[in-house]
C-alpha cells in the first residue's frame, strides 16, 4: 500500500493485490486477488498535511490526521441541554 499527498488538501492511496498460499499438514489455503485500485479523498480544513500518518493492520486502514495549531485554537465546546 502506498500513500501520497497530491495537494495540500488531497490524500491518495494505492493498493496492488497479490496471491498468498499456505500449506499445512491438514489443509491448503490459496488466496488470489489480482489488479490494483486507487482511492482519493479530500482532507478536512485545519489538518496538518505534513503530519498525516497511516497504518494498515488485519485489513483495517487507519489514517491519523492531526489538526493544525490554528484549528485547535478555534475548537469550542457546545453545551447540551436536556429537552
Protein Blocks (a to p, Z undefined) as FASTA:
>chain_A
ZZddfbfkbccddddddddddddfkbccddddeddddddddddehiafklgccddeehia
cddddddfklmmmpccdddddZZ
